[in-house]
Amino acid sequence: QLLRSESRDKIDTDYGLDVIERNAKAQSEMISDILFVSRVITGKLTLNFEPIDLISVVKSSIDVVRPSIEAKKITLTTSFDSETNQIKGDADRLQQIFWNLLSNAIKFTPRHGKIEIRLSHVGSNIKVEIADSGQGINPKFLPFVFERFRQADSSYTRQVGGLGLGLAIVRHLVELHGGIVGVESEGEGRGATFTVTLPIFTAEETEKNSS
């Protein structure tokens, strides 16, 4: 409408195009999330399970969001256990899990903040923790973090936008992999830690599948 107006010579065209592009991208992501959740609910989502090295998946997810990390000058540290990190899963969907969690951490972490990714072994499971120094979560909202269309009622949450589907998608995908996802936060302004626990793909399972 501004570009069509008679005073368009006074308009910052580059800024206007940036706004159009940013909102078109946001709308595309929202539609994609809605369609994905619809496939999950209707049971039409199929996964391609195969033995996968989880560290490679996490590193690939980091590479996807690295430009956003660098743009906000966030310090990213990683700690990966050197033991066997093979699980059975769908590589694309696993990357989607960690991409969503990392994107969420970046979104709510201020400039010059910190994000830490830790991968360790707990019994017969692999635990991946993504901890940030960001906005944090009100204790009253913690039980609802992974519910569809739920967002914390704060001006900052509304400012960054979204439909509140990203973490619900994470929960669905983790559960389809036989895992568990959880979150901890000491309160608003004190950061948050999301944890994904997935079962290790053992040598016995490999031999069973190959026989």
N, C-alpha and C positions, 0 to 999 in steps of 0.2 A: 504493500500500500504506500509506503514511504517512497519507494523507487518510482511509483506511478504519479506521485504528487508533483505539482508545479514547482515546488521548491527543492527538487531532487539534487540540484547543483550544490546545495548546502549540506547534503547528507554524506557522512563518512561511509562510502560504499564498502570498503574493506571490512569495517566493523560489522556492517549489516550482513555481509556474506558470511562472516564468521558465526554470527548468531544463527543464521539459517542453517549452516552446516552442522553446528553443535546441536541444535534442536532436532534436526532430521536424524542425526546419529542416535540421539537419546530416544526418539520415537521408535526407531528401528530396533534398538535393544529391548525396549519395553514389549514390543510386539513379539519379538523372538522369545522372550521369557514367558509370555502368556501362552504362546503356542507350545513351548516345551513343557510347561506345567500341564497343559491340556493332554499332551501325549502320555505323561506320567499317570495322570488320574484315570485315563481311559485304558491304560494297560497297553498302549501302542508303542511304547519305547522299548527297543531291543538293544542289548549290549553285546559286543563282541569280546568275549573273555579269552584271555591268553596270558601266559606268564610274562610279567613285566617288572623291570627294575624301577622301584618307586623313586629313587633318588633322581633318575633321569627325567621322570615325569615332573617332579618338583622343580628341577632346574629349568626345564622347558617352560614351565609356568612363570618362573621368574623372568626369563628372557622376554616373554610377551609383555609384562608390565614394567620392565626396566626403564623405558622412556618416561613413564609417569613417576617412577621413584626418583629418577634423576631430575625431573622437572621441579619437584618439590624439595629437592636436596635432602631427601630422607636417607638416613644411614641404615643400610641393610646388612645384617650379619647372619651367617648360616653355621649350623653345627650338625653334621651328618654322621651317624654311627656307621662304622666301617664293616659291621657284620652283614650277613646276607639280607638283602633288601628286596627280595623277589616276592611279589604277590600275584594273584590271579585277578585280572580286571580288564576293563576297556580303557586303553590308553587315552583316547580322546575325551572320554567322560571323566577320567581321573584328572586330566589336565584342567577340565572345566571346573572341577571341585576346587583345586588350588588356585586357579585363576580368579574365581569368584571370591575366595577368602582373602587373597592378596589384594584384589581390587577394593574390597571392603576396607581392609586395613589402611590402604593408601588414601581412600576417600575420607576417612575419619582421623587421619594423622596429620597434624599441622606441618608446615614447612620446617625443615631441620629436625624433624622428629626421628624416631627409631622404630624399626621393625626387625624382629628376630625370628628366624625359622629354625626349629630344632627337630631332628629326626632321631628317634631312639627305639630300643626294643623293650617291650614289656611282656614277658612270658612268650606266648605264641603269636603275639601281635606286634605290629609296627605302629608307633605313635608319632604323628607329625603335629607340632605345635607352631602356631603363627601368633606371635605376641607383638602388640604395638603400644606406642606411648600416646595414643590418641584420645579421642573424645570420651571413651569409656561408656559403660552401660549402667543405667539405673537398676539397682537390685530388684525393684518391682517388675521391671520389664524382662529380666533374664529368662524366666520360664516361657516367654512368648517369642524369643528371638528367631526361632526357626519356623514359625507359623507363616502361612501365606498371607500376603497383604498386610502384614503387621510391621509398623515402624514406631520407634520411640517418638513420643510427642515432644519434640524440641525444635527450636527455630533452625538449628544447624542441620538437623536431619531433613527438614523440609527444604532447606537451601540446597543441599546436594542432590535432591530429587530421587527418582526411582519409585518403583511400585511396591517394594518390600518382597520381591520374589527371589532375589539372589540366594539368600541363605536357606530358603525353603527348597530351592533346587539342589543346593549342597546336601541338605539332609536326605532328600530322596535318593540322590546318586550314591551317597555313602552307604545308606541302608541297602541299596541294590547290590552293593559290593560286600555285603555281610558285615559292615562296619558300624561304628558309632561316632557321632559328632557331638561335641559339647563346647560350652563357652564359660569363661570365668571373667569377672571384672570386679574390682574393689569399689567401683562407683564412677560417677560422672567425672571426667577429667583425669582419670587414673588409668586409662588404657584398657585393653581387653586381650584375652588369650583364647583363641579357638583351637580345639584339639580334634584331630581326626585319627581314629584308631581302626586299623585294617588288619585282617588275619594274614599271617605269613603263608606263602605257598611253599609247602614242605617238599623235601626230596621224595617222601613216600607218595605224595599226590602226583608228582611228576612221573614216577615209575608206574603208578596205577593208570594214568592217562595214556601212557605210551604202550601199555601192554594190550 
